[in-house]
Amino acid sequence: MSDKTDLRIILANPRGFCAGVDRAIEIVEKALEKYGAPVYVRHEIVHNKFVVDRLRDMGAVFVSELDAVPDGVPVIFSAHGVPKSVPAAADSRNLQYLDATCPLVSKVHRGAERHHADGKHILLIGHAGHPEVIGTMGQLPPGSMTLIETEQDAANLQVENPENLAFVTQTTLSLDDTAKIIAILQGRFPAIEVPKKEDICYATTNRQHAVKLIAADADAILVLGAPNSSNSNRLVEVAKREGCDRSVLVERAKDIDWSKLEGIATLGITAGASAPEVLVEEVIDACRQRYNVTVETLTLTEENVTFKLPRQLAS
């Protein structure tokens, strides 16, 4: 007779890879097939060490900037998007490049450009230093955009022309936090122009709503994702805000602090948009070594979004 205690696992669905991440990884894989190794990638293609390490093993070389890319080899830009100066620099060297920017990030870029063409000053709601924010701000001349990170930033903002504002947002933010910031901005600047469609992407939205569903029933939640993954960190925050205090971010099963799960009967598991399903399976297997596990899935919605590959790779 087993001396293991029972553990009910609830899997959030949707979880894990989104269409933009699927596309970005496929771009690297297809480029390696078409051009052979090495293929260079500027920055991590997506924020996940497991994914990056696997692609590195296949022949991808990850670099911080273009000056580390030798002449005559293809280079790929990451899913987070890049400032306009990056493709311009690639063109100046006649480098062949493939843009793996998520189409939903590109949509934010085009929205910012439209607002700028209309003469508006743009407020970008996002996190300083995140590659997506750097890329979005780099679509326009310096000074065209002001970064808003917090409700306090929104409350304290001073602008020259309050009648001539628009805002865009990073695609991987907390829905609830962003809504509060937007409410402050709209209260202070009633004429501010809003995005035609929500900038926070469908995958971020769905994963946050799904983790809220499992938080209501879980004693603890594990979020699979990288420490530098914005959408994964937001899932932990959302779960805690929903009342599941024992919610933590882990990269791999080996990173779990089992002492923090002592006494639980129900464990929720989800994964950020750049975390592969194999890591979820790894965590479930690790749980099975310690508990009598039953697994169920709580589904918010089924996702069926796909994005086309760049024309250079379209078969």
C-alpha positions as CSV (number, residue, x, y, z in Angstrom):
1,M,0.0,0.0,0.0
2,S,1.3,3.4,-1.0
3,D,2.2,5.9,1.7
4,K,1.8,8.8,-0.8
5,T,-0.8,11.4,-0.2
6,D,-3.4,12.2,-2.8
7,L,-2.9,15.3,-5.0
8,R,-5.5,16.6,-7.4
9,I,-3.9,18.6,-10.3
10,I,-6.0,21.1,-12.2
11,L,-4.5,22.2,-15.5
12,A,-5.5,25.6,-16.9
13,N,-6.5,25.7,-20.5
14,P,-5.4,27.7,-22.5
15,R,-1.8,27.5,-21.3
16,G,1.7,27.5,-22.9
17,F,2.6,28.4,-26.4
18,C,0.6,31.0,-28.2
19,A,0.5,31.5,-32.0
20,G,3.2,34.2,-32.0
21,V,5.6,32.0,-30.1
22,D,4.8,29.0,-32.3
23,R,5.5,31.1,-35.4
24,A,8.8,32.5,-34.0
25,I,10.1,29.1,-33.1
26,E,9.1,27.7,-36.5
27,I,10.9,30.6,-38.3
28,V,14.1,29.6,-36.6
29,E,13.6,25.9,-37.4
30,K,12.7,26.5,-41.0
31,A,15.6,28.9,-41.5
32,L,18.0,26.2,-40.2
33,E,16.4,23.8,-42.7
34,K,16.6,26.2,-45.6
35,Y,20.0,27.9,-45.0
36,G,21.7,25.4,-42.8
37,A,23.6,26.2,-39.6
38,P,24.5,28.6,-38.3
39,V,21.5,30.9,-38.3
40,Y,21.9,34.0,-36.0
41,V,19.1,35.3,-33.8
42,R,19.2,38.7,-32.2
43,H,18.2,38.3,-28.6
44,E,16.3,35.3,-27.2
45,I,13.7,34.3,-29.9
46,V,11.2,33.9,-27.0
47,H,11.8,34.2,-23.2
48,N,12.3,30.5,-22.4
49,K,15.7,28.9,-21.7
50,F,14.5,25.4,-22.6
51,V,13.3,26.6,-26.1
52,V,16.5,28.7,-26.6
53,D,18.8,25.8,-25.6
54,R,17.0,23.4,-28.0
55,L,17.3,25.8,-30.9
56,R,21.0,26.4,-30.0
57,D,21.6,22.7,-30.2
58,M,20.1,22.7,-33.7
59,G,22.5,25.4,-34.8
60,A,21.0,28.7,-33.9
61,V,23.4,31.3,-32.5
62,F,21.9,33.9,-30.1
63,V,23.6,37.3,-30.0
64,S,22.8,40.6,-28.2
65,E,23.3,42.9,-31.2
66,L,23.8,42.8,-34.9
67,D,27.5,43.7,-34.7
68,A,28.0,40.1,-33.5
69,V,26.5,38.7,-36.7
70,P,29.1,37.9,-39.4
71,D,28.5,39.0,-43.0
72,G,26.7,36.6,-45.3
73,V,24.6,34.7,-42.8
74,P,20.9,35.1,-42.1
75,V,19.7,36.8,-38.9
76,I,16.3,36.5,-37.2
77,F,14.7,39.2,-35.1
78,S,12.9,38.0,-31.9
79,A,9.2,37.7,-31.3
80,H,9.2,40.8,-29.1
81,G,9.9,43.2,-32.0
82,V,12.8,45.5,-32.7
83,P,13.4,49.2,-33.1
84,K,13.4,50.4,-36.7
85,S,17.1,51.1,-36.3
86,V,17.8,47.3,-36.3
87,P,16.5,46.4,-39.8
88,A,18.0,49.6,-41.1
89,A,21.4,48.5,-39.7
90,A,20.9,45.0,-41.3
91,D,20.0,46.7,-44.6
92,S,23.2,48.8,-44.5
93,R,25.3,45.6,-44.2
94,N,23.2,43.8,-46.8
95,L,22.3,41.2,-44.2
96,Q,19.5,38.9,-45.0
97,Y,17.0,39.0,-42.1
98,L,13.8,37.3,-41.1
99,D,11.4,39.2,-38.8
100,A,9.8,36.9,-36.2
101,T,8.0,39.8,-34.5
102,C,4.6,38.6,-33.3
103,P,2.0,40.0,-35.6
104,L,0.1,41.3,-32.6
105,V,3.1,43.3,-31.5
106,S,3.4,44.6,-35.1
107,K,-0.2,45.7,-34.8
108,V,0.8,47.9,-31.8
109,H,3.7,49.3,-33.9
110,R,1.4,50.3,-36.7
111,G,-1.1,51.8,-34.3
112,A,1.7,54.0,-32.8
113,E,2.7,55.0,-36.3
114,R,-0.8,56.0,-37.2
115,H,-1.2,58.1,-34.0
116,H,2.2,59.8,-34.7
117,A,1.1,60.6,-38.3
118,D,-2.0,62.2,-36.9
119,G,0.3,64.5,-34.8
120,K,-0.5,62.9,-31.4
121,H,1.8,62.3,-28.5
122,I,1.7,58.6,-27.6
123,L,1.6,57.1,-24.1
124,L,3.0,53.6,-24.0
125,I,1.7,51.5,-21.1
126,G,4.4,48.9,-20.4
127,H,7.5,47.8,-18.4
128,A,10.8,49.7,-18.9
129,G,13.6,47.7,-20.3
130,H,11.3,44.9,-21.7
131,P,12.4,44.1,-25.3
132,E,8.8,44.7,-26.6
133,V,8.8,48.2,-25.1
134,I,12.2,49.0,-26.5
135,G,11.0,47.8,-29.9
136,T,7.7,49.8,-29.8
137,M,9.4,53.0,-28.6
138,G,12.0,52.5,-31.4
139,Q,9.3,52.7,-34.1
140,L,9.1,56.5,-33.7
141,P,11.6,59.4,-33.3
142,P,12.8,60.0,-29.8
143,G,10.4,62.1,-27.7
144,S,7.3,60.9,-29.6
145,M,6.3,58.5,-26.8
146,T,6.2,58.5,-23.0
147,L,6.3,55.3,-21.0
148,I,3.7,54.8,-18.3
149,E,4.5,51.9,-16.0
150,T,2.3,52.5,-12.9
151,E,-0.9,54.1,-11.8
152,Q,1.3,56.7,-10.1
153,D,2.9,57.5,-13.4
154,A,-0.5,58.0,-15.0
155,A,-1.7,60.2,-12.1
156,N,1.5,62.4,-12.1
157,L,1.9,62.7,-15.9
158,Q,2.3,66.3,-17.2
159,V,1.8,66.9,-21.0
160,E,2.0,69.9,-23.2
161,N,-1.2,69.3,-25.1
162,P,-3.8,67.2,-23.2
163,E,-6.2,67.3,-26.2
164,N,-3.6,65.6,-28.5
165,L,-2.9,62.2,-26.8
166,A,-3.2,58.6,-27.7
167,F,-2.1,55.4,-25.9
168,V,-0.9,51.9,-26.8
169,T,0.1,49.1,-24.5
170,Q,2.6,46.3,-24.3
171,T,0.8,43.0,-25.3
172,T,1.7,41.0,-22.2
173,L,0.4,43.1,-19.3
174,S,-1.9,42.4,-16.4
175,L,-5.4,43.1,-17.7
176,D,-6.6,44.4,-14.3
177,D,-3.5,46.6,-13.7
178,T,-3.7,48.1,-17.2
179,A,-7.4,48.8,-16.9
180,K,-6.7,50.8,-13.7
181,I,-4.0,52.8,-15.5
182,I,-6.2,53.4,-18.5
183,A,-9.1,54.6,-16.2
184,I,-6.8,57.2,-14.7
185,L,-5.5,58.4,-18.1
186,Q,-9.1,58.7,-19.4
187,G,-10.2,60.5,-16.3
188,R,-7.4,63.0,-16.6
189,F,-7.4,63.3,-20.4
190,P,-10.9,62.6,-21.7
191,A,-9.9,63.3,-25.3
192,I,-7.2,60.6,-25.3
193,E,-7.5,58.2,-28.3
194,V,-7.7,54.6,-27.5
195,P,-6.6,51.6,-29.6
196,K,-9.2,50.4,-32.1
197,K,-8.9,46.9,-30.5
198,E,-7.4,45.9,-27.2
199,D,-3.5,45.8,-27.5
200,I,-3.1,43.2,-24.7
201,C,-3.1,40.0,-26.9
202,Y,-5.7,37.2,-26.9
203,A,-3.2,34.7,-25.4
204,T,-2.3,36.9,-22.4
205,T,-6.0,37.6,-21.9
206,N,-7.0,34.0,-22.1
207,R,-4.2,32.7,-19.8
208,Q,-5.0,35.3,-17.2
209,H,-8.7,34.5,-17.2
210,A,-7.9,30.7,-17.1
211,V,-5.6,31.1,-14.1
212,K,-8.4,33.0,-12.3
213,L,-10.6,30.0,-12.9
214,I,-8.2,27.5,-11.3
215,A,-7.2,29.9,-8.5
216,A,-10.6,29.6,-7.0
217,D,-10.1,25.9,-6.4
218,A,-6.4,25.5,-5.9
219,D,-4.3,25.5,-2.7
220,A,-1.2,26.4,-4.7
221,I,-0.4,27.2,-8.3
222,L,2.8,26.6,-10.3
223,V,3.3,28.8,-13.3
224,L,5.8,27.4,-15.8
225,G,7.8,30.2,-17.3
226,A,11.1,32.1,-17.4
227,P,12.0,34.8,-14.8
228,N,12.2,37.4,-17.6
229,S,8.9,36.4,-19.2
230,S,6.4,39.3,-18.7
231,N,3.3,37.3,-19.4
232,S,4.4,34.5,-17.0
233,N,5.1,36.9,-14.1
234,R,1.7,38.4,-14.7
235,L,0.1,35.0,-14.3
236,V,1.6,34.6,-10.8
237,E,0.4,38.1,-9.8
238,V,-3.1,37.3,-11.1
239,A,-3.3,34.0,-9.2
240,K,-2.2,35.7,-6.0
241,R,-4.7,38.5,-6.4
242,E,-7.4,35.9,-6.9
243,G,-6.6,34.6,-3.4
244,C,-4.1,31.8,-4.1
245,D,-1.2,33.1,-2.1
246,R,1.0,30.0,-2.7
247,S,1.5,30.8,-6.4
248,V,5.0,30.7,-7.8
249,L,6.9,30.9,-11.0
250,V,9.2,27.9,-11.9
251,E,11.3,27.2,-15.0
252,R,11.5,23.5,-14.6
253,A,10.4,20.7,-12.3
254,K,13.9,20.7,-10.6
255,D,13.2,24.3,-9.5
256,I,10.1,23.4,-7.4
257,D,10.5,24.0,-3.7
258,W,8.4,21.1,-2.4
259,S,8.4,22.4,1.1
260,K,6.1,25.2,0.0
261,L,3.6,22.7,-1.3
262,E,3.3,20.7,2.0
263,G,-0.2,20.0,3.1
264,I,-1.9,20.9,-0.2
265,A,-4.7,18.8,-1.7
266,T,-5.2,20.6,-5.0
267,L,-2.4,22.0,-7.2
268,G,-3.1,24.3,-10.1
269,I,-0.7,24.3,-13.1
270,T,-0.4,26.8,-16.0
271,A,2.3,27.9,-18.3
272,G,3.3,31.2,-19.8
273,A,3.0,31.8,-23.6
274,S,6.6,30.9,-24.2
275,A,6.7,27.7,-22.1
276,P,6.4,24.4,-24.0
277,E,4.0,21.7,-22.9
278,V,6.9,19.3,-22.3
279,L,7.7,21.3,-19.2
280,V,4.2,20.9,-17.9
281,E,4.4,17.1,-18.4
282,E,7.8,17.2,-16.6
283,V,6.2,18.8,-13.5
284,I,3.3,16.4,-13.5
285,D,5.8,13.5,-13.6
286,A,7.7,15.0,-10.7
287,C,4.4,15.2,-8.7
288,R,3.6,11.6,-9.5
289,Q,6.9,10.6,-7.8
290,R,5.7,12.2,-4.6
291,Y,1.9,11.9,-4.6
292,N,-1.0,9.8,-5.9
293,V,-1.9,12.2,-8.7
294,T,-5.2,12.7,-10.5
295,V,-5.2,15.3,-13.3
296,E,-8.1,17.3,-14.7
297,T,-8.3,20.2,-17.1
298,L,-10.4,23.3,-16.6
299,T,-11.0,24.9,-20.0
300,L,-11.8,28.6,-20.5
301,T,-11.7,28.5,-24.3
302,E,-10.0,26.6,-27.2
303,E,-7.5,28.7,-29.2
304,N,-7.2,28.1,-32.9
305,V,-5.1,31.2,-33.9
306,T,-2.3,30.7,-36.4
307,F,0.0,33.3,-38.1
308,K,1.7,33.0,-41.5
309,L,5.4,32.6,-41.9
310,P,7.5,35.2,-43.6
311,R,7.3,34.9,-47.4
312,Q,11.0,33.9,-47.5
313,L,10.1,30.7,-45.7
314,A,6.6,30.0,-47.0
315,S,6.7,26.6,-48.7
